[in-house]
Every structure is written in structure tokens, then in C-alpha cells.
Amino acid sequence: MPLSKRARIEIYLPTRGNNAYARLQRAFESEFLQTFGGCTVIKNIKGLYIGADGKTDFDRVNLVYADTPFDFDKHFKEITKYSDEVRAAALEASNEESVLIVVHEIYRSL
């Protein structure tokens, strides 16, 4: 079978130990499940970054990602719009300076 080209959407969510962040993660899991038929969750990843004060800091993050059924190139505008909406929702529901959303092209064989 030939490889199929798809877009993968990843959300890196900080784990803050409060219910609001757990609810936000469950909401994205549900969104990806309903929209794309499933998702993968990887918990307790260490993320390093330079904070607004210029100092190195770290967060524990959970990664939620889904492979879309859409060709990355053919549906670039729609994927961009969707990822912008996901990012806006994550920022609105959290107290974060930024939330990392990654979209990239993958090739998969089923």
C-alpha cells in the first residue's frame, strides 16, 4: 500500500495540578476524538523554555495529538484556521502566556 500524506495536530498543555487544566485536556481529547476519530496522549513530558523574564524555566506538559484525514498541502488553509481556533481556545481557558500548537505533515501506512 502506498503511504498517505496527512496533517498531524499536536497540543502541548502544561500540567498545573488543578482541575481547570485537566478539564481543558479532556476537552481537547474529546474534540480530537469527535473530529478525527481518535487521539494520542503522552503525559508528563519535560518542556524547557525561556520565560518572559529571560530565565530558563521548565514545565511538565502533556501532549495531545491527532492525525487528521486531510492532506497537508491541499487543506493548508483549513488546517491553519482550525489550529488557530484550537490555540485561541487553549489560551482563553488557561492562564498561559502561550500554548504551543504544532501542525506538521506526516506520511503513514495503514
Protein Blocks (a to p, Z undefined) as FASTA:
>chain_A
ZZddddddddddddehiaklmmmmmmmmmmmmmmnopacddehiacddddfkopacdddd
dddddddfbdfklmmmmmmmmmmmmmmmmmmmpccfbdcdddddddddZZ
